[in-house]
Amino acid sequence: MPQDDRIIQNEFGKIFERAKHSNWTCIEYGCKDAAINSHLLQRNGILNYVAEDGKVVMPCIKSIFGYKDSESLIEFKKIGLKEALSLDVFCSQHDTNLFKEIEGGCIDYDNYRHCALFCYRSLCAEIRMKEIEIEKYKLLLNSDILNDNISYGKMMILAQQEAMMEIGKMENEQYRYWLYEDLHNHTESFVFKAFDIPIKGLFASAASSMFMTEKEYKSPDLMDLLLIQIIPQKENSRIMFGYHKQHANKNYEPYIEKWRNVKKEDIGFMLTGMLIQLLHWGMAPSLFIKLLPHNIEKYYSLCIEDYLSQNQYPDESFNLFEGIF
Ligand SMILES: [Zn+2]
């Protein structure tokens, strides 16, 4: 590695660590206590069906500086559960008390409150992840070392990415607030639907702008978000969707119904179409080794296409899990 690259990589590493561990406070409204490491999915139970030797495989975006044109911007990485799914989100008291009802995977999917709590926790984690990213961008943009060693054009890309992240965070904040209101006022402003699907070894947790068109992307209105969770169970998985009644894209209902009635031979295609749009998903290492190398390459290139596109219709013509499901 040339000397300059090494200096840049070192600075990146330092900044990433600093952003992740800068003194985050509890995300719950009005709480100023220090945040502790909270799990995105419940600590007990749920992840045991995916993790092997404490590890999962997840897609990760490489930094634009480590990335050469000949290789992919995204790669699957085997990571420890702690690194993969825990973040400083809530203080110890809120982490324990807010989610008592659903801790240990005891979720009654017919119970509105349980579904709202599950999605609330996941949205809070998503917001904190974005806050950490924003902090990272701020530190990168203010770094003398990077400003001296990196082109103006690349620094501008970072500034754009920071702005995008800020917008995404604001969107998530609005949905989180509505969920909070529901939890405290016994209102039901969301629709939740959940059912079992015959797959194993995979999890996902995301607030997705699926079905968004280029026109909607450019409009100043609040984006429609579909909350998606894939929760691994012992013999199969549960897929849960949530959307706000006043911000429901017209495609959500038919899409959810398509999942409810999914045929076994279509499941891999539908799953791939969905996962291309989500970054927060992962799988068991033993599932990952069954994926065919040319399918992994194709998944990488479709992810990049999707990342650059403002048209978010799921492409269900390709099955990353060919031969598996
Ligand atoms: Zn707190």
Boltz pocket constraint, residues with backbone or C-beta under 6 A from the ligand:
constraints:
  - pocket:
      binder: B
      contacts: [[A, 26], [A, 27], [A, 28], [A, 31], [A, 32], [A, 33], [A, 90], [A, 91], [A, 92], [A, 93], [A, 94]]
      max_distance: 6.0
